[in-house]
Amino acid sequence: MDIRNQTQVISIWNVTQVLTEPGYYDVIVSQATLSIFAEVVDLWISLVVALLGVVTNVLTIAVFFRMGFRDSVNITMTTIAFWDLTRSLCGTLYRLCGPISWFSVSLGRAWQNITVTNIVYLNIISGNVSYVIGGYVALERCLCVSLPFKVKAIVTPRLTLAICAALSLIVFATLFPIMLTLEYRWVAPVQGGTPFVIYQFTDFYHIYGPSFMEVYKYLSFVYPIVSLTAMVISTLIIAFHLQTSSQFRTSACTVPREGSSESKTSSKESQIIRMLLVVILSHIVVLVPRVVHYVVEIFEPEYYILKRYNNIFWLVVYFIFLLDFVNSAVGFFIFYAMGSKFRKTFDAMFRRPGWCARNKH
């Protein structure tokens, strides 16, 4: 591959394209505005949020591990936390190019180019896995609410674990080849100086690239849209049952007396459902702009990289990445605020008994 094509690959990701004519991409969003947005939002704000996500997901996994996996909810939420941790860690590592650039601009650019070939794509794949698992959680809860006695007997923790593992493997395997399309290498300047890193298309891309990229583009749309559809429909059904079905609220055909074991079970079940609804809604908030982004990309050919609406395209991509990191980081706070058992387990693991006792008064 010649240097001209290599430079084009570099410029696509660093948003420093050689403009075909002045102001060609400055439709609604100017080049200066995009550069500032990329620096402030995609680099620094996303770095902070992604780093927060690393911490919160480590805590979430630790707490669920301590609680055990006899409950299918713990299994599904731990699976999502694992992929959210992977996504947050990838986002953090890639954006370390910012702090590194404080000491060396060339080294920061080299770090950025090195991590694009694996870290960025792993970030994207992890997000798709997380949302597919979220869609399964929504569907499972919907079935549990609609057919509580039949579904709960079928959906055992072992089956839930198998489903989560299968979905993770399928989504990861079908998207993994995207990580084989780019490679990086060190290049020595012609007139001497510090070597720098570039990335270029691999042999895999030249052989299978055109056909695979079509499949990848299709799957990148199908996974989010199917997940979003499952979440929206399931959420509406669950909300309907929560509001109108006394049978669901009590988990029995008759309303038990206050203080009975059936009433306590119903209250606990309702609490779990409401907590999962918030988790699902947080996924929906992130998936809606992502799906809209893909739909516009399909119906407007100029809405793409190095096309007429290049700047708008990248601004939306940076915003979606930020939403992804926010969604990855908030799970812990949802579990702590709405899950009494999660909260008690966390307090027992990380807080001193004396501190907890003082805060009860």
C-alpha positions, 0 to 999 in steps of 0.5 A: 500500500502506498503512502498516499493510501496509508495517509488516507487511513490515518486521516479518517480516524484523526479527522484531519482530512485533506479537504477536496475544497475549502469548507466542503465538510462545513455543513451545519458543523464547521471543521473548527467546531468539530475539532473542539468537540472531538478534543473536549467531548470525545477525548477528555470527557469520555476519558473521565467517564470511561475511567469511572466505568472501569471502577464501577464495573469492577465493583459491580462484578465484585458485589455480584460475585459475593452475592453468588449466582443462584439467581438468574438476575445476578448472572445476566447483570454480571455478564453485562457488567463484564462487557461494560468493563471491557468497553470502559477499559478500551475507551480509557486505554485509547484516550490515554493518547491525550495525557501522553501527548502532554509529554510527546505529541508524536508519541501520543499520535503513535499510541492513538494509531496503535490502539485503533487496530484493536482497542477501538474495535474491541470497544465497539464489539463489547458494546454490541454484546452488552446491548444484545444481552440487555435485549435478552434481559428485557425479553426474559423479564417480560416473559417472567411477568407475563407467564410467571409460573411457567417461565421461572421454572424453565429459566434456571440459573444454569440455562441463563448462564448458557444463554448469556455465554452463547449470545456473547460468543455469537456476537463477538465471533461474528464481529471479531473479523473487523479487528483483522482489517487493520495493522500498524507499523513503525515508519522512519522519516525519509530525512531522519527524525523520530519514527512514527506509527501508521496503520494500514489495511491488512492482507485479510482486508484485501482478500475478504474486506469488501464482502466482510465489510458489507456483513459487518455494516449489516450486523452493526445495524441489526444487533442494535435495532433488534435489541432496541425493539426487544427492549421497547416492546418488553418494557411496555408489556412489563409496565402494563403488568406492573400497573394493572396486574394484581396477580403479578404484584402478588405473584399469586392468584389471591392477594396475601395478607400483609406481613406474610411470606408471600407479600414479602416475596412479591415486594422483593420481586417487584423491586427487582423488576423495577430495578431491571426496568431502569437498567433497560431504559438506560440502554434504550436511551443510548440505543435510540440515537445509535439506531437513528444514526444508522438509519440516516446513514442508509438513506443519505449516502453523503452522511458518511466518512469523507462525504458531504456530511462528514463533520456531522457524522463524526460529531454524532459518532463522538456523542454516541461514544460518550453515551455508551460510556455513560451507560457503562458507568451508571449500572453500579449506581442503579444497583446500589440505589434500587437493589437492597441486597446489592446495597447491603452486600456492598456495605458489608464488603467496603464499609466499616461496620461502625460507619454503617451503624452511625449512619443508621441514626 
